[in-house]
Amino acid sequence: MTKEQLNNKPQKSPTAPYISITKLEEVINLVSGRTYAEVTSSIFKNRNFSNADALLSINTLKFLNLITNDGKPTEQMVKIGLKGDARKEAFKEIIKKAYEKLFAVVPAPQDLPSDEIFNEMKTQYELSPRVARQAVPVFLKIAELAGLKEEGTVVSRKRNPKTKDKLNPKIGKTEKQVNDIAESAGFKSIRVAEGRMVLNIPSELQDKILEGDDAVLHTDWRDVRAALKTFADKYIPDNLPKKEDGDVC
C-alpha cells in the first residue's frame, strides 16, 4: 500500500470512552486549562497516569472530537475552556455529536434508567458488558457538564486501600512481584474469566487494544476472552476468590 493510499484510508472511529470518572475529570480539567499544539499520551504519563489510563485518555479525547486522529486540538477543545453557560453549550454540542448513535435512537438518552443506557451503549457501540458498564457513567458525566443532567448526578467512586500483597507459597513470590517480572519482560498481566485466570500479553498488543482503532482486533480479543471464560467455567471452580478484570476490554 502506497503512502497516498494510507493517507486516504478511512479512519476507524474510536471506541466509546470507558475511562474512570476520576481520570475523565482530570483529563477535561487538564486540556481545558492549557493550550497544546499536539496532545499525546506522554502528557498524561508525565502526570502519573498509568499507560492504560493515558491511552484511554487519548481515546476519550478523540471520541469527543476534542483532538484529531493525529492529536491536534480541534475547535471544540478551545470552547471547553470557556466559562459558565458558554461552556455548557460547548459540551452540549460535543455530547450530541460524539454520541450521535444514542441520540439517533432516543431523543434524551441521558434521562433513561442506567440499565437502559447500558443496553443502548452495548448495542449501538458493540461493547462488551464490562466496558458498556464503565461507559455509562462517562456518558452521564459529559451530560452533566453539558447541563443535561443535574450537577452531582455522577460521583467519582473512591477506591478502597489495596490489601497487602500476599506471598504465593507455590511460587514464593507476591502477585505484584509476578506482575513486575512480566512487565519487565515486555508483557502485561490481564485478569480474565471474571478474575479466575491471568493472561500475559505483549504490552504493545495491550496498547493497540486500548486505542480501540482496530475493529477486527477488538472482535478477535472478545473471542479470546469468551473462550478463556468457557475454559475457566469448565475447569476452574466457580467458588474460588475472584478479582476484577484487568484494564483491557
Helices and strands as residue ranges (DSSP letters): H 3-8, H 21-32, H 41-45, H 51-63, H 75-79, H 84-98, H 100-105, G 109-111, H 114-125, H 129-145, E 167-168, E 173-174, H 175-184, E 187-192, E 197-202, H 203-211, H 215-235
